[in-house]
Amino acid sequence: MINAVGNRMTREIARQQKLADALERTQIQISGGKKLLRMSDDPVAARRIATIGTSQASMTAWSSNINTAEALVSQADGVMKSVSNLMTRARELTLSAASDSTNPADRATIAAELGTIADELDALAATRDSNGEPVFSAGPARVMRFDSDIAFSAVPSAADVFVFNGNSLSTGIRDAAAAVNAGNRAGINASLDTLTAVIGHVADKHAEIGLAGGRLDRIGDGLAARNITLKDERSTVEDTDLSVAIAELNAQDLTLNAAQAAFAKINRQTLFDILN
């Protein structure tokens, strides 16, 4: 009889300890805001959270690349506007030098301005970003990853932009300056043809950069939308539903208090009460 009572008491103490542990767990879930405290609580949910976390980390890196590329595109766009203006000005100067009314002094002035334009083009080709890296890379165009299956160069290389038919744009301008200074009509006409073609080339490259910027915007919007979806899913799997948890906490507290009260009342009996 005594052994049976002792066993019953042991089981009741174990039950109450289990209730207390559950109550403490719920309190932690409420205070911490997370319903999964250990992977063993729900292995499937824990694995899904880990998968979402990996995806979110990748998307953070891709979003950072998009921000970097967008800054490069913005800077490159400004450079291309300057290049376009300079090339247009160079053609205007060369065209004026082709006039029969232009005297040697005027041609010398035009040649000097063309030389200045060539220097400016060289400086623009060497433009650097905020990190000190070339906006237009000296080697192959810089390729960046923006999604698991999307990687491209948002800005072309220096050779793609500042070289035309094997010659740098600045060299073509200096050739025009030399022809103008010498009064070489054939050289001036050839330079005019080249400058016209180069202006078209610069416009094409400028358009490519603009298209890349638009593509980056669309990719960024897609990543943002996916990130919201993943964040919501993770919250559903991982975060504590406070209304449900608080209701559960109250129920657990009532159950534990009732069990403790009953246990205390029973244990106020004497040994003779139990034996009788």
C-alpha positions in Angstrom: 0.0 0.0 0.0 2.8 2.4 0.9 4.7 1.5 -2.2 1.6 2.2 -4.3 1.1 5.6 -2.7 4.8 6.4 -3.2 4.7 5.4 -6.9 1.6 7.5 -7.4 3.3 10.5 -5.7 6.3 10.0 -7.9 4.2 9.9 -11.1 2.3 13.0 -10.0 5.5 14.9 -9.3 6.9 13.9 -12.7 3.6 15.0 -14.3 3.7 18.4 -12.6 7.4 18.8 -13.6 6.4 18.2 -17.2 3.6 20.8 -16.9 6.1 23.3 -15.4 8.5 22.6 -18.2 5.8 23.2 -20.8 4.8 26.4 -19.0 8.4 27.6 -19.0 8.8 26.7 -22.7 5.7 28.8 -23.6 7.0 31.7 -21.6 10.3 31.6 -23.5 8.4 31.4 -26.8 6.4 34.5 -25.9 9.4 36.5 -24.6 11.7 35.5 -27.4 9.1 35.6 -30.1 10.2 32.3 -31.6 8.2 29.1 -31.2 11.1 26.8 -32.3 13.6 26.7 -29.5 15.5 23.6 -30.6 15.7 21.8 -34.0 14.3 18.7 -32.3 11.0 20.6 -31.6 10.1 20.3 -35.3 12.8 19.0 -37.6 10.8 19.7 -40.8 10.1 23.3 -39.8 13.7 23.8 -38.6 15.0 22.5 -42.0 12.7 24.8 -43.9 13.8 27.8 -41.8 17.5 26.9 -42.6 16.7 26.7 -46.3 14.9 30.1 -46.2 17.8 31.6 -44.3 20.2 30.4 -46.9 18.0 31.9 -49.7 17.8 35.2 -47.8 21.5 35.4 -47.3 22.0 34.8 -51.1 19.4 37.4 -51.9 21.1 39.9 -49.6 24.4 39.4 -51.5 22.6 39.7 -54.9 20.8 42.9 -53.7 24.2 44.3 -52.7 25.5 43.6 -56.2 22.5 45.3 -57.7 23.1 48.4 -55.6 26.8 48.4 -56.7 25.9 47.8 -60.3 23.2 50.5 -60.3 25.8 53.0 -58.9 28.2 52.1 -61.7 25.4 52.4 -64.3 24.5 55.9 -62.9 28.2 57.0 -63.0 28.7 55.4 -66.5 25.6 57.2 -67.8 27.0 60.5 -66.7 30.3 59.7 -68.4 28.6 58.7 -71.6 26.7 62.0 -71.7 30.0 63.8 -71.4 31.6 61.6 -74.1 28.7 62.2 -76.5 28.9 66.0 -76.0 32.6 66.0 -76.6 32.3 63.9 -79.7 29.6 66.2 -81.1 31.7 69.2 -80.3 34.7 67.6 -82.0 32.7 67.0 -85.1 31.4 70.6 -85.1 35.0 71.9 -84.8 36.3 69.6 -87.5 33.4 70.6 -89.8 34.1 74.3 -89.3 37.8 73.6 -90.1 36.7 72.2 -93.5 35.3 75.5 -94.5 37.3 77.5 -97.2 36.9 80.6 -95.0 38.9 79.1 -92.1 42.4 80.7 -92.0 45.5 79.0 -90.5 45.1 80.9 -87.1 41.6 79.6 -86.8 42.7 76.1 -87.7 45.4 76.3 -85.0 42.8 77.3 -82.4 40.5 74.5 -83.5 43.3 72.0 -83.4 44.2 73.1 -79.8 40.6 72.7 -78.7 40.5 69.2 -80.3 43.6 68.3 -78.4 41.9 69.4 -75.2 38.9 67.2 -76.1 41.2 64.2 -76.6 42.7 64.7 -73.1 39.2 64.9 -71.6 38.3 61.7 -73.3 41.3 59.9 -71.9 40.3 61.2 -68.4 36.7 60.0 -68.8 38.0 56.6 -69.9 39.9 56.3 -66.7 37.0 57.3 -64.4 36.9 55.5 -61.1 34.1 54.6 -58.8 33.8 55.4 -55.1 36.0 52.3 -54.3 38.7 53.5 -56.6 38.0 50.8 -59.2 37.7 51.8 -62.9 34.1 52.3 -64.0 35.0 50.9 -67.4 37.4 48.0 -66.7 40.7 47.9 -68.5 40.3 44.2 -69.2 37.0 42.3 -69.8 33.8 43.9 -68.6 33.1 43.2 -65.0 30.5 40.5 -64.6 28.4 40.4 -61.5 25.8 37.9 -60.2 22.3 39.2 -59.5 20.4 36.0 -59.0 21.0 32.3 -59.0 20.9 32.1 -62.8 21.5 35.8 -63.7 24.9 37.3 -64.2 26.1 40.0 -66.6 28.2 43.1 -67.0 26.1 46.2 -66.3 28.9 48.5 -67.7 31.0 47.7 -70.8 34.8 47.7 -70.7 36.9 50.7 -71.6 37.8 49.0 -74.9 34.1 48.5 -75.8 33.4 52.2 -75.3 36.5 54.1 -76.0 38.0 52.1 -78.9 36.5 52.3 -82.4 37.9 50.3 -85.4 41.1 49.6 -83.5 41.8 53.2 -82.4 41.0 54.9 -79.2 38.5 57.8 -79.5 41.2 60.2 -78.2 43.6 59.1 -81.0 40.9 59.7 -83.6 40.4 63.2 -82.2 44.2 63.9 -82.2 44.4 62.7 -85.8 41.6 65.2 -86.6 43.5 67.9 -84.8 46.7 67.1 -86.8 44.8 67.2 -90.1 43.1 70.5 -89.2 46.4 72.1 -88.1 48.1 71.0 -91.4 45.1 72.1 -93.5 44.9 68.6 -94.9 41.5 68.6 -96.6 41.5 64.9 -97.3 42.5 64.1 -93.6 39.8 66.5 -92.4 37.1 64.8 -94.5 38.2 61.4 -93.3 38.1 62.5 -89.7 34.6 63.9 -90.3 33.4 60.5 -91.5 35.1 58.8 -88.6 33.6 61.2 -86.0 30.1 60.7 -87.5 30.5 56.9 -87.1 32.0 57.3 -83.6 29.0 59.4 -82.5 26.7 56.6 -83.5 29.0 54.1 -81.7 28.9 56.1 -78.5 25.1 56.4 -78.7 24.8 52.6 -79.0 27.0 52.0 -76.0 25.1 54.6 -74.0 21.9 52.8 -74.9 23.3 49.5 -73.8 24.1 51.0 -70.4 20.6 52.4 -70.1 19.1 48.9 -71.0 21.3 47.3 -68.3 20.0 49.9 -65.8 16.5 49.0 -66.6 17.2 45.3 -66.3 18.8 45.9 -62.9 15.6 47.7 -61.7 13.4 44.8 -62.8 15.7 42.2 -61.1 15.8 44.3 -57.9 12.0 44.5 -57.9 11.7 40.8 -58.3 14.2 40.1 -55.5 12.3 42.5 -53.2 9.0 40.7 -53.9 10.6 37.3 -53.3 12.2 38.5 -50.1 8.9 39.6 -48.7 7.4 36.2 -49.5 10.2 34.4 -47.8 10.1 36.7 -44.8 6.4 36.0 -44.4 6.8 32.3 -44.8 9.7 32.2 -42.3 7.6 34.2 -39.8 4.7 31.8 -40.2 7.0 28.8 -39.5 9.3 30.4 -36.9 7.6 33.2 -35.0 5.3 32.8 -32.0 1.6 33.5 -32.5 1.2 35.6 -29.4 -2.6 35.2 -29.1 -2.4 31.5 -29.3 0.7 31.3 -27.0 -0.8 33.5 -24.4 -4.0 31.4 -24.3 -1.9 28.3 -24.1 0.1 29.8 -21.2 -3.0 30.7 -19.3 -4.4 27.1 -19.7 -1.0 25.6 -18.7 -0.8 27.8 -15.6 -4.3 26.9 -14.5 -3.6 23.2 -15.0 -0.4 23.3 -13.1 -1.9 25.4 -10.2 -4.8 22.9 -10.0 -2.5 19.9 -10.0 -0.3 21.5 -7.3 -3.3 22.4 -5.1 -4.7 18.9 -5.4 -1.3 17.3 -4.7 -0.9 19.6 -1.6 -4.3 18.7 -0.3 -3.7 15.0 -0.7 -0.4 15.2 1.0 -1.8 16.9 4.1 -3.3 13.5 5.0 -1.4 11.5 7.6 -0.1 8.0 7.1 -2.9 6.7 9.3 -5.5 8.4 7.0 -4.0 6.6 4.1 -3.8 3.3 5.8 -7.4 3.6 6.9 
